[in-house]
Amino acid sequence: MAMVGRLAALGPVGPGARLGILGGGQLGRMTALAAARLGISCHIFTPEDNGPASQVCPMVTLAAYDDLDALSRFAASVDVITFEFENIPAASVAHLAALRPVRPGWKALETAQDRILEKRFFNDLGIATAPWAPVTDGPQSLAEAVAKIGCPAILKTTRLGYDGKGQVRLNAPGDSAAAWAALGNRPAVLEGLVPFVSEISVIIARAPDGATACFEPTLNHHREGILHTSSVPAPIRPQTAIAARAIAESAALALDLVGLLAVELFVLADGSLLVNEMAPRPHNSGHWTMDACHTDQFEQFVRAVCGLPLGDPSRFRAMRMTNLIGDEVHDWPLLMATPGARLHLYGKVESRRGRKMGHVNTPV
């Protein structure tokens, strides 16, 4: 591994190098598999034994994310570092960044970790979101937010919410106390419901030199708060697709992002857009690219964080991605026998309600 031990990783990091990934889930697994195709090995840092990413990587460090000694040893073994999920302690990222390039940087991570920072970020760029108000210090703050936003609305924790977790619907002001208690009395945001006609997402890659490449928007359907399907082409107006890409590009530039940025958006009846949230990493709604694009999102992610030329993100066929949640994974024999279907399983041993076990891409 020619480049380890020196900051040559500030330039291109190519075949023979090693990419460090914080997180051991399925996104890390699919990133590692994509890296291997480019001759780049991966070192996974995770507190979870035998996770999806650990099963396919030659090097794994099992340690807590705040174990600075383990992080130092991890950094010494790699050329560049990235992450497959956002909830990494700030002190850990700062520690790693002093030793190796960490991409994307702390600004993207910090903004995506906190819904209040995220919404302010987009609003400061002149990009619209659903009406919202911070709820930071208890029932009084929530009452003020309800008076401003109205009901019905959704109360969401500022941190650690995903796949429908960490949120409660308020149908009337009288629901406030119960909603606050249901979230564990944690800081939150209150979001007004908007009359959207569909939900889409768009994923953009940005390289260290500022070059960008954007995947086309995908139409998303959720079930019980968890993404169920993502389909392309999305049935949206051309100008809406252009606007979605422009939003993603503006956000990536403002964050000085190196890597991938996924932006989820609500489409209104007139074709205008409201940002829902973002993620500075590969995204579930981009899994369709694995079997429909010249360069899929995971290879593009590796190319971007390693400073390699970005690939062609264009699509060569229509596709629908369907998540396999919980016991749906047991349908794998039928899915494998379906003509044209491409099955991707994550190696998780136990299926649980709401747990993503894999996905299947089906041409449409």
C-alpha positions in Angstrom: 0.0 0.0 0.0 2.2 2.7 -1.3 0.6 5.8 0.1 -0.1 5.0 3.7 2.0 7.0 6.1 2.0 10.3 4.2 -0.6 12.8 3.2 -0.3 11.9 -0.5 -4.0 11.1 0.0 -4.7 14.8 -0.6 -4.1 14.0 -4.2 -5.7 11.0 -6.0 -5.9 7.8 -4.1 -5.9 5.0 -6.6 -5.4 1.2 -6.9 -3.4 -0.3 -4.1 -4.5 2.3 -1.5 -6.8 1.8 1.4 -10.1 3.6 2.2 -11.2 3.8 5.9 -14.9 3.6 6.5 -16.6 4.6 9.8 -19.6 2.3 10.2 -20.2 -1.3 9.5 -23.7 -1.4 7.9 -25.0 -2.2 4.5 -23.9 1.1 3.0 -20.3 0.4 4.1 -20.6 -3.1 2.7 -21.7 -1.9 -0.8 -19.1 0.8 -0.7 -16.4 -1.7 0.1 -17.5 -4.0 -2.8 -17.4 -1.0 -5.2 -13.9 0.0 -4.0 -12.7 -3.5 -4.5 -13.6 -3.3 -8.2 -11.3 -0.3 -8.4 -8.4 -2.1 -6.7 -8.9 -0.2 -3.5 -9.2 -2.1 -0.2 -11.2 -0.9 2.8 -10.7 -0.9 6.5 -14.0 -0.8 8.5 -14.2 0.8 11.9 -17.3 -0.3 13.8 -18.4 -1.3 17.3 -20.6 -4.1 15.9 -19.2 -7.5 15.5 -19.8 -9.3 12.1 -21.9 -6.5 10.6 -22.6 -6.4 6.9 -19.5 -4.4 6.0 -17.1 -6.5 8.1 -18.1 -9.6 6.2 -16.6 -8.4 3.0 -13.5 -6.4 4.2 -10.0 -7.7 4.9 -9.5 -5.3 7.8 -11.9 -4.5 10.6 -11.4 -2.5 13.8 -13.9 -3.4 16.5 -14.0 -0.4 18.9 -16.3 2.4 20.2 -16.4 5.5 18.1 -14.9 7.5 20.9 -11.9 5.2 21.4 -9.2 7.7 20.4 -6.4 5.1 20.6 -8.2 2.8 18.3 -9.0 5.7 16.0 -5.4 6.6 15.8 -4.4 3.1 14.8 -7.2 3.0 12.3 -6.0 6.3 10.7 -2.4 5.1 10.5 -3.5 2.1 8.3 -5.5 4.1 5.7 -5.0 6.8 3.1 -8.4 8.6 3.4 -11.4 8.3 5.7 -15.1 8.5 5.1 -18.3 7.4 6.9 -21.4 5.5 6.0 -23.7 7.2 8.5 -23.8 10.5 10.2 -23.8 9.9 13.9 -20.1 10.0 14.6 -19.0 12.1 17.7 -17.5 15.5 16.7 -14.4 14.9 18.8 -13.7 11.6 17.0 -14.0 13.3 13.6 -11.6 16.1 14.7 -9.1 13.6 16.0 -9.1 11.7 12.7 -9.0 14.8 10.6 -5.7 15.8 12.2 -4.2 12.5 11.0 -5.8 11.8 7.6 -8.1 13.5 5.2 -11.7 12.9 6.2 -14.3 13.3 3.4 -16.8 14.8 3.5 -15.6 17.2 6.1 -17.0 18.2 9.4 -19.3 20.9 8.1 -21.4 18.4 6.1 -21.5 16.0 9.0 -22.4 18.6 11.6 -25.2 20.0 9.4 -26.7 16.6 8.6 -26.6 15.5 12.3 -29.0 18.2 13.5 -32.4 19.0 11.9 -32.3 22.6 13.1 -28.9 23.2 11.6 -30.0 21.5 8.4 -33.1 23.5 7.9 -31.3 26.8 8.7 -28.7 25.8 6.2 -31.1 25.4 3.3 -33.2 28.4 4.3 -30.0 30.5 4.4 -29.3 29.4 0.8 -32.8 30.7 -0.2 -34.0 27.1 -0.6 -37.5 26.4 0.7 -38.4 23.8 3.3 -41.7 22.9 5.0 -42.7 25.5 7.7 -40.8 24.6 10.9 -39.9 25.9 14.4 -37.3 24.7 16.9 -38.5 23.0 20.1 -35.5 23.1 22.4 -36.6 23.5 26.0 -39.8 21.7 26.8 -43.6 22.1 26.7 -43.5 25.9 26.6 -41.3 25.9 23.6 -43.5 23.3 21.9 -46.6 25.4 22.6 -45.0 28.4 21.0 -44.1 26.3 18.0 -47.6 24.9 17.6 -49.0 28.5 17.8 -46.6 29.4 14.9 -46.9 26.3 12.7 -50.4 25.1 13.5 -51.7 21.5 13.4 -51.5 18.9 12.0 -47.8 18.8 12.3 -44.9 16.4 12.9 -42.6 16.7 15.9 -39.2 15.2 15.1 -36.1 14.8 17.3 -33.2 17.0 16.1 -30.9 14.0 16.2 -30.8 10.2 15.6 -34.2 10.0 13.9 -34.4 7.8 10.8 -36.8 5.4 9.0 -39.8 6.9 10.8 -38.2 6.7 14.3 -38.0 9.8 16.5 -41.1 11.5 15.3 -44.7 11.9 16.4 -47.7 13.4 14.7 -49.7 16.2 16.4 -53.3 16.4 15.1 -54.3 19.1 17.6 -52.6 21.4 20.2 -53.8 19.2 23.0 -51.5 16.4 21.7 -48.4 18.4 22.6 -47.6 17.1 26.1 -48.0 13.5 25.0 -45.9 14.0 21.9 -43.1 15.7 23.9 -43.1 12.8 26.4 -43.1 10.2 23.6 -39.9 11.7 22.2 -38.2 11.4 25.6 -38.2 15.2 26.3 -35.5 15.7 23.7 -34.8 18.7 21.5 -36.9 18.6 18.4 -38.3 20.5 15.5 -42.0 20.9 14.7 -42.7 20.7 11.0 -45.9 21.7 9.3 -47.5 19.2 7.0 -47.4 20.3 3.3 -49.8 19.2 0.5 -47.1 17.5 -1.6 -48.0 15.3 -4.5 -44.9 13.1 -4.5 -41.5 12.7 -2.8 -38.3 12.5 -4.8 -34.6 12.5 -4.1 -31.5 13.4 -6.0 -27.9 12.4 -5.4 -24.9 14.4 -6.4 -21.2 13.6 -6.3 -18.6 16.3 -5.8 -14.8 15.7 -6.2 -12.0 17.6 -4.4 -11.4 19.8 -7.5 -15.1 20.9 -7.5 -16.3 18.7 -10.4 -19.8 17.4 -9.9 -21.9 14.6 -11.4 -25.6 14.2 -10.6 -27.9 11.1 -10.8 -31.4 11.8 -12.1 -34.2 12.3 -9.5 -36.0 9.2 -8.3 -39.6 8.8 -7.2 -39.9 7.5 -3.7 -42.7 5.7 -1.9 -42.6 5.1 1.9 -44.4 2.5 4.0 -44.7 2.9 7.7 -42.1 5.7 7.6 -39.5 3.5 5.8 -38.6 3.8 2.1 -40.4 1.0 0.2 -39.6 1.7 -3.5 -37.5 4.1 -5.6 -38.3 4.3 -9.3 -36.8 6.0 -12.3 -37.6 7.7 -14.4 -39.6 9.9 -11.9 -42.9 11.2 -13.4 -42.0 14.9 -12.8 -41.8 17.9 -15.1 -38.4 18.6 -16.7 -38.1 21.9 -14.9 -38.7 20.2 -11.6 -35.9 17.8 -12.3 -33.6 20.7 -13.2 -34.5 22.5 -10.0 -33.8 19.4 -7.9 -30.4 19.1 -9.4 -29.7 22.8 -8.8 -30.7 22.5 -5.2 -28.3 19.5 -4.7 -25.5 21.3 -6.4 -26.0 24.5 -4.4 -26.0 22.5 -1.1 -22.9 20.5 -2.1 -21.0 23.7 -3.0 -22.0 25.5 0.2 -20.9 22.6 2.3 -17.6 22.3 0.4 -18.6 18.6 0.2 -16.3 15.9 -1.2 -18.2 12.7 -1.6 -22.0 12.2 -2.1 -24.9 14.2 -1.0 -28.5 12.9 -1.2 -31.3 15.5 -0.9 -34.9 14.4 -0.3 -37.6 16.7 -1.6 -41.4 17.2 -1.6 -42.9 18.0 -5.0 -45.9 20.4 -4.8 -48.8 20.5 -7.3 -47.3 23.3 -9.3 -44.0 21.4 -9.6 -42.1 23.5 -7.1 -39.9 21.8 -4.4 -39.4 21.8 -0.7 -36.4 20.2 0.9 -37.1 17.5 3.5 -33.7 16.4 4.6 -30.2 15.5 3.3 -27.5 12.8 3.9 -23.8 13.3 3.0 -23.3 9.7 2.0 -24.8 7.0 -0.2 -28.5 6.8 0.2 -31.1 4.1 0.2 -33.0 5.8 -2.7 -29.9 5.5 -4.8 -29.6 1.7 -4.7 -31.3 1.5 -8.2 -28.2 2.9 -9.7 -26.4 -0.4 -9.0 -28.1 -2.1 -12.0 -29.2 0.9 -14.1 -26.3 3.4 -14.4 -22.9 3.3 -16.0 -21.4 4.3 -12.6 -23.5 3.4 -9.5 -23.7 5.6 -6.4 -21.2 3.4 -4.4 -18.5 3.5 -7.1 -19.1 7.2 -7.5 -18.8 7.7 -3.8 -15.4 5.9 -3.8 -14.2 7.9 -6.8 -15.2 11.2 -5.1 -13.7 10.7 -1.7 -10.5 9.2 -3.2 -10.1 12.1 -5.6 -10.5 10.0 -8.7 -12.3 11.1 -11.9 -16.0 11.0 -11.5 -17.9 8.4 -13.5 -20.8 8.6 -15.9 -24.0 8.7 -13.8 -26.4 8.4 -16.7 -29.0 5.7 -16.7 -29.3 3.1 -19.4 -32.7 1.5 -18.4 -35.7 2.2 -16.3 -35.6 0.6 -12.8 -37.5 0.1 -9.6 -35.7 -0.6 -6.3 -37.8 -2.4 -3.6 -36.5 -2.7 -0.1 -36.8 -6.0 1.6 -37.9 -5.2 5.2 -37.9 -7.8 7.9 -39.3 -11.2 6.9 -39.7 -10.0 3.2 -36.1 -11.3 2.9 -37.4 -14.8 3.0 -38.8 -14.3 -0.5 -35.3 -14.5 -1.9 -35.8 -17.8 -3.8 -38.7 -16.2 -5.7 -36.8 -13.0 -6.3 -33.8 -14.9 -7.6 -36.0 -16.7 -10.0 -37.6 -13.6 -11.4 -36.3 -12.7 -14.9 -34.3 -9.5 -14.9 -34.4 -9.0 -11.2 -31.1 -8.3 -9.4 -31.1 -9.3 -5.7 -28.8 -7.6 -3.2 -28.7 -9.1 0.3 -26.9 -7.5 3.2 -25.7 -10.6 5.2 -27.8 -9.8 8.3 -28.5 -13.0 10.2 -31.7 -11.9 12.1 -34.7 -10.4 10.4 -36.7 -8.0 12.5 -39.7 -5.8 11.9 -38.5 -2.6 10.2 -35.0 -3.8 9.6 -33.6 -3.5 6.1 -32.4 -6.9 5.0 -31.7 -6.3 1.3 -33.2 -4.9 -1.8 -34.1 -6.0 -5.3 -33.8 -4.0 -8.5 -36.3 -4.8 -11.2 -36.4 -3.4 -14.7 -39.6 -1.6 -15.5 
